[in-house]
Amino acid sequence: MAIITMGERGTWASLEGKAYRINPPSIRAVNPVGSGDAFLAGLGAAIYDGTDLYEALTQATAIASSNALHARAGEISPKHIEQ
């Protein structure tokens, strides 16, 4: 698996000959520090739970975006993730 995160420009991922492109929501970031870490944690949790890769990438992107909406790194909101 190869994953390239590009912040507001989205994510590219490749696994077993399939390529995925995930576009993040358009947001006004307050503090993007820690968003990559939030992405990786969300991706790992989703894969551990058995979520298919596309949905796992989508969830990870939502978690990273939620992190960027908060002043403190590592803060996320279930409401933002669901939106």
VOPAGU-2260 file (C-alpha; in pm, 1 decimal, decimal comma):
REM VOPAGU-2260
SITE   aa  ch    i         X         Y         Z
SITE  MET   A    0       0,0       0,0       0,0
SITE  ALA   A    1     122,8     347,0     -85,5
SITE  ILE   A    2     -50,4     661,5      38,6
SITE  ILE   A    3      34,9    1021,1     -39,8
SITE  THR   A    4    -145,5    1289,7     158,1
SITE  MET   A    5    -137,7    1639,8      14,0
SITE  GLY   A    6    -329,4    1842,6     270,9
SITE  GLU   A    7    -607,9    2044,8     116,3
SITE  ARG   A    8    -530,7    1888,6    -222,8
SITE  GLY   A    9    -643,9    1545,0    -107,1
SITE  THR   A   10    -499,8    1196,9     -90,1
SITE  TRP   A   11    -380,1     939,4    -341,9
SITE  ALA   A   12    -357,7     575,4    -244,0
SITE  SER   A   13    -265,1     257,6    -426,6
SITE  LEU   A   14    -315,4    -104,7    -327,2
SITE  GLU   A   15    -301,3    -421,9    -534,6
SITE  GLY   A   16    -320,5    -243,4    -867,9
SITE  LYS   A   17    -607,1     -13,2    -769,9
SITE  ALA   A   18    -566,6     363,0    -728,1
SITE  TYR   A   19    -785,1     582,4    -509,3
SITE  ARG   A   20    -824,8     959,8    -495,5
SITE  ILE   A   21    -995,0    1118,0    -195,1
SITE  ASN   A   22   -1081,4    1487,0    -201,2
SITE  PRO   A   23   -1123,1    1654,6     136,7
SITE  PRO   A   24   -1412,4    1886,2     216,1
SITE  SER   A   25   -1356,9    2256,0     161,6
SITE  ILE   A   26   -1294,6    2401,2     506,7
SITE  ARG   A   27   -1139,6    2706,0     669,5
SITE  ALA   A   28    -857,9    2545,1     861,2
SITE  VAL   A   29    -788,3    2691,1    1204,0
SITE  ASN   A   30    -477,6    2483,4    1277,2
SITE  PRO   A   31    -371,8    2196,3    1048,7
SITE  VAL   A   32     -94,1    2080,8    1285,5
SITE  GLY   A   33    -146,9    1713,6    1362,4
SITE  SER   A   34    -382,4    1648,5    1072,5
SITE  GLY   A   35    -144,9    1395,5     916,3
SITE  ASP   A   36    -123,8    1212,7    1247,1
SITE  ALA   A   37    -503,5    1223,3    1278,9
SITE  PHE   A   38    -532,5    1084,2     924,2
SITE  LEU   A   39    -298,6     795,1    1002,2
SITE  ALA   A   40    -472,2     713,9    1331,4
SITE  GLY   A   41    -814,0     719,3    1164,4
SITE  LEU   A   42    -692,3     505,2     875,6
SITE  GLY   A   43    -534,3     250,8    1107,9
SITE  ALA   A   44    -846,7     227,6    1324,0
SITE  ALA   A   45   -1074,3     185,5    1021,8
SITE  ILE   A   46    -854,9     -84,7     867,6
SITE  TYR   A   47    -832,2    -263,0    1203,6
SITE  ASP   A   48   -1214,1    -260,4    1218,9
SITE  GLY   A   49   -1228,5    -429,5     876,1
SITE  THR   A   50   -1347,2    -125,4     679,9
SITE  ASP   A   51   -1276,4    -143,8     305,6
SITE  LEU   A   52    -989,8      76,6     190,0
SITE  TYR   A   53   -1194,7     344,2      11,6
SITE  GLU   A   54   -1419,2     398,1     314,1
SITE  ALA   A   55   -1117,9     388,0     548,0
SITE  LEU   A   56    -947,2     659,5     342,9
SITE  THR   A   57   -1267,1     864,8     345,3
SITE  GLN   A   58   -1298,7     833,9     723,7
SITE  ALA   A   59    -932,7     921,7     772,6
SITE  THR   A   60    -975,6    1231,6     556,0
SITE  ALA   A   61   -1278,0    1339,8     759,6
SITE  ILE   A   62   -1083,9    1293,8    1084,1
SITE  ALA   A   63    -787,7    1493,5     952,2
SITE  SER   A   64   -1023,0    1769,4     836,9
SITE  SER   A   65   -1192,1    1779,9    1177,0
SITE  ASN   A   66    -851,5    1815,6    1342,9
SITE  ALA   A   67    -774,2    2118,0    1121,0
SITE  LEU   A   68   -1093,9    2289,3    1236,9
SITE  HIS   A   69    -972,4    2304,2    1598,8
SITE  ALA   A   70    -717,2    2534,6    1758,8
SITE  ARG   A   71    -548,7    2248,5    1946,0
SITE  ALA   A   72    -380,6    1964,4    1759,5
SITE  GLY   A   73    -540,6    1626,2    1819,8
SITE  GLU   A   74    -891,6    1757,2    1877,2
SITE  ILE   A   75   -1167,1    1615,4    1661,1
SITE  SER   A   76   -1544,7    1636,1    1661,0
SITE  PRO   A   77   -1775,5    1344,7    1574,2
SITE  LYS   A   78   -2015,9    1603,4    1426,1
SITE  HIS   A   79   -1750,7    1727,4    1182,5
SITE  ILE   A   80   -1648,4    1373,7    1089,0
SITE  GLU   A   81   -2003,6    1270,6    1008,1
SITE  GLN   A   82   -2064,0    1579,1     794,4
